[in-house]
Structure formats: C-alpha cells, structure tokens
Amino acid sequence: MNMALDVICAGLGRTGTLSLKLALERLGFGKCHHMVEVLADVRRLAPLWEQAAAGQPDWDAIFAGFASTTDYPACRFWEQLAQYYPQAKIVLSVRDPDSWFDSVSKTIFAPPHMAFFGQTAIGGVMRDTVYDTFGDRIGDRQFMTDWFRAWNSAVIERAPADRLLIYEVKQGWEPLCEFLGVPVPAEPFPRVNSSEDMQEGLDFAEPPPPEGLEAMGKGYLAQLRAG
C-alpha cells in the first residue's frame, strides 16, 4: 500500500527518535518509519536503502505503508523527502550536543554495536547512511558536536519555516500536537530507548541471519507498542 508521508523528522538518531515514532503513531501519523522498522523488514528494506544511498531512491517502495518517518536512515534524506512529499511537515528533534555525543558513544557508535550490526544484513545501510559520514572522527567529541550543530543549523536554514518545528521530546505533547493540528492525548508522552536499554545484550550476542534480525526487530516493536 503506497502512502504519502505526512511528517518527516529530520533530527539525527539519539534525539528522542523512538519516542517520537511512538508519539506520531499515537497521534494518527503511523506507521512511522524508523531504523527498527528496517530491522523488522530487513530483507525488503535494506536493499532499497542501499539503493537510495547510491543515488537511486524509490521512495514509494521504501515508505509503502508508512505515514511518517523519523531516525536513521531517512533523516539523512530529509531534504529530498521534503521535496518529494511537499505537503509533509518537518520536525527537527534536537538535544544538547554534548548529551547527544555521550548517548551515541554508548550506543549506536559504540564499537560493540558497530561490530554487531556490521556483520548483519543491515550493515550496509548503517555504513552508507550513518558511519561513513564520520570516518575515523567518530570518537572525536569536538568534531562530532560541531557536526551535530551544523546538521541542525542546515535543516533550520533550508526547511521552509512554515513547515518546520524545532522540537525536544522533553517538551511533550503540546508543541507537537499544536504544530500537527491534532488534539493532545490524555496519556503520558512515550519515553523509551534509554542508553541502558540499547546497550543490553548486543555486546555478546551472535549476529543473527536476516530472518533472525527481522524477528528481533518485530519483537522489539511489539514490546514497545504493548507499553
């Protein structure tokens, strides 16, 4: 089923993107694409994302069944997506740069995580859309925090102001709902994906085959949606 994206999130991973995914789905903008969705459908989505990274995207195929997107790998293509889906609103999720660096250093940029995912079917996507951006500077705090600031500044400069919300997940429902024109839910804003949660297990687990990776992703999604 092909759907047009209604919301494009341009913030980098570890800026509350999984909480934002669950929030958007709760607000009716789901399913929301996220790297965990790539895990859950890796045999279909990984080749499509590798094709996009090579300059030949098929956005309709990638986002079939999705109404919004956040996190890697899509955040790296936010500007192309904003042009392809001109009606979509853009959310830039941000956080303190040093806090972001501390978080990525313990999770997606930690050597055990990079080694684990590098040996799986999602390794090419991670390399092409995440890791290769930084080369051997991935552990350099000054370089990385400067890059993070520059990324956010570029989004703010290039995105149409009337389509853009600069947002921190700690702000909760109100600014997000006001921007998207939907009522504020009575339930608490979702808070998930702490650094501690992400560290659990990957440093000793055996890299799974594609079907095992999909089972891992689907299991994690089911756990998240069950609350």
Legacy VTK file of the C-alpha trace (Angstrom):
# vtk DataFile Version 3.0
C-alpha trace
ASCII
DATASET POLYDATA
POINTS 227 float
0.000 0.000 0.000
1.507 3.336 -1.072
1.006 6.296 1.225
2.283 9.856 1.169
4.331 10.896 4.173
2.616 13.476 6.371
5.527 14.035 8.765
9.264 13.948 8.056
11.566 14.063 11.075
14.990 15.486 10.242
16.633 15.014 13.632
19.549 12.617 13.926
19.385 9.342 15.810
19.575 9.602 19.619
17.498 12.792 19.744
14.412 11.001 21.032
13.527 9.484 17.685
11.972 6.288 19.036
9.803 8.204 21.498
8.841 10.458 18.594
7.958 7.431 16.461
5.573 6.144 19.121
4.137 9.625 19.663
3.428 10.116 15.953
1.767 6.717 15.739
-0.383 7.565 18.760
-1.405 10.826 17.047
-2.515 9.017 13.897
0.599 9.504 11.760
1.536 5.838 11.587
3.104 3.589 10.835
6.190 5.684 11.409
9.400 4.570 9.705
12.460 4.188 11.971
15.636 2.115 11.874
13.896 -0.531 13.972
11.364 -0.915 11.135
14.285 -1.592 8.795
15.417 -4.320 11.196
11.921 -5.793 11.202
11.752 -5.937 7.378
15.444 -6.041 6.557
15.264 -8.312 3.516
12.949 -5.843 1.747
14.101 -2.500 3.117
17.880 -2.849 3.372
18.411 -3.219 -0.403
16.090 -0.268 -1.034
18.016 1.930 1.401
21.350 0.879 -0.070
19.932 1.851 -3.471
18.853 5.229 -2.052
22.314 5.796 -0.594
23.750 5.107 -4.057
21.589 7.888 -5.502
18.705 5.833 -6.886
15.917 6.093 -4.310
12.496 4.535 -4.706
10.653 6.465 -2.024
7.268 4.958 -2.858
8.639 1.458 -2.286
10.527 2.380 0.882
7.596 4.154 2.517
4.812 1.838 1.352
2.517 1.531 4.361
4.130 4.393 6.301
2.671 7.838 7.026
5.657 9.399 8.801
9.362 8.847 9.348
11.989 9.527 11.990
15.536 8.393 12.827
18.138 6.931 10.529
18.292 6.231 7.682
15.525 8.556 6.486
16.696 11.602 8.449
19.782 11.756 6.234
17.486 12.269 3.226
15.060 14.717 4.813
15.556 17.399 2.155
14.879 15.034 -0.741
11.854 13.712 1.106
10.545 17.220 1.806
10.655 17.922 -1.927
9.104 14.574 -2.849
6.316 14.975 -0.278
5.644 18.745 -0.446
2.621 18.552 1.846
4.602 16.917 4.672
5.502 18.805 7.822
9.089 18.663 9.081
10.090 18.064 12.697
13.688 18.666 13.768
14.293 16.831 17.036
17.229 18.331 18.932
19.099 17.957 22.208
22.221 19.310 23.878
25.183 18.434 21.603
27.377 17.029 24.376
24.488 14.969 25.703
23.926 13.656 22.175
27.597 12.711 21.821
27.572 10.910 25.172
24.482 8.984 24.079
25.709 7.914 20.636
29.096 6.985 22.069
27.435 4.488 24.405
25.002 3.123 21.816
24.967 3.298 18.020
28.594 4.487 17.727
29.974 2.154 20.401
32.396 -0.450 18.975
30.281 -3.464 20.099
27.222 -2.054 18.329
29.120 -1.165 15.185
30.703 -4.624 15.096
27.380 -6.369 15.773
25.347 -4.596 13.098
28.265 -4.578 10.665
28.008 -8.368 10.463
24.273 -8.414 9.733
22.023 -7.706 6.754
21.582 -4.119 7.947
25.330 -3.471 7.956
25.380 -1.867 4.512
22.617 0.565 5.439
24.357 1.522 8.687
27.660 2.005 6.895
26.242 4.006 3.980
23.828 6.250 5.897
25.398 6.540 9.352
29.005 5.506 9.930
30.761 6.570 6.725
29.680 10.159 7.340
32.147 10.475 10.199
35.048 8.265 9.132
37.711 7.964 11.814
36.410 11.027 13.702
33.517 9.163 15.294
35.145 9.303 18.736
36.209 12.960 18.476
33.865 14.950 20.723
34.657 18.364 19.249
34.288 17.195 15.653
31.096 15.286 16.352
29.359 18.004 18.358
30.323 20.607 15.745
28.901 18.310 13.048
25.701 17.856 15.058
25.266 21.620 15.421
25.958 22.138 11.716
23.381 19.490 10.777
20.676 21.168 12.841
21.602 24.616 11.537
21.396 23.384 7.947
17.908 21.957 8.499
16.735 25.218 10.055
18.231 27.215 7.189
16.900 25.037 4.361
13.494 23.868 5.560
10.543 26.160 4.806
9.798 27.965 8.058
6.061 27.356 7.784
6.634 23.596 7.571
9.233 23.267 10.358
9.020 22.562 14.093
12.204 22.585 16.187
11.401 20.188 18.992
12.794 18.470 22.079
10.953 15.362 23.217
11.135 16.604 26.811
8.586 19.249 25.732
5.970 16.503 25.488
2.732 16.574 23.554
1.732 20.242 23.421
4.077 21.807 20.836
3.985 18.699 18.657
0.189 18.491 18.665
-0.213 22.216 18.054
2.143 22.022 15.068
0.395 18.976 13.610
-3.098 20.296 14.318
-4.281 17.378 16.442
-5.693 17.108 19.986
-3.386 16.478 22.937
-3.820 12.900 24.245
-4.651 12.325 27.887
-1.955 9.660 28.233
1.688 10.415 29.083
4.120 11.139 26.283
6.086 7.955 25.417
9.580 7.792 26.930
11.625 4.921 25.553
15.032 3.855 24.271
17.381 4.875 27.054
21.090 4.316 26.517
20.973 1.499 29.043
18.226 -0.302 27.094
20.237 -0.171 23.892
23.428 -1.496 25.479
21.723 -4.609 26.789
22.752 -7.791 25.024
24.367 -6.624 21.803
27.946 -6.792 23.069
27.773 -10.551 23.481
25.004 -11.688 21.153
25.863 -13.570 17.969
24.969 -11.553 14.855
21.758 -13.147 13.539
20.884 -14.060 9.946
18.347 -11.814 8.163
15.322 -13.730 9.450
16.713 -13.557 12.988
17.290 -9.821 12.648
13.689 -9.403 11.496
12.431 -11.424 14.457
14.483 -9.230 16.790
13.058 -6.053 15.247
9.472 -7.309 15.270
9.797 -8.473 18.857
11.138 -5.104 19.964
8.344 -3.270 18.135
5.705 -5.490 19.742
7.214 -4.819 23.160
7.217 -1.063 22.578
3.645 -0.942 21.334
2.454 -3.055 24.243
3.748 -0.337 26.537
LINES 1 228
227 0 1 2 3 4 5 6 7 8 9 10 11 12 13 14 15 16 17 18 19 20 21 22 23 24 25 26 27 28 29 30 31 32 33 34 35 36 37 38 39 40 41 42 43 44 45 46 47 48 49 50 51 52 53 54 55 56 57 58 59 60 61 62 63 64 65 66 67 68 69 70 71 72 73 74 75 76 77 78 79 80 81 82 83 84 85 86 87 88 89 90 91 92 93 94 95 96 97 98 99 100 101 102 103 104 105 106 107 108 109 110 111 112 113 114 115 116 117 118 119 120 121 122 123 124 125 126 127 128 129 130 131 132 133 134 135 136 137 138 139 140 141 142 143 144 145 146 147 148 149 150 151 152 153 154 155 156 157 158 159 160 161 162 163 164 165 166 167 168 169 170 171 172 173 174 175 176 177 178 179 180 181 182 183 184 185 186 187 188 189 190 191 192 193 194 195 196 197 198 199 200 201 202 203 204 205 206 207 208 209 210 211 212 213 214 215 216 217 218 219 220 221 222 223 224 225 226
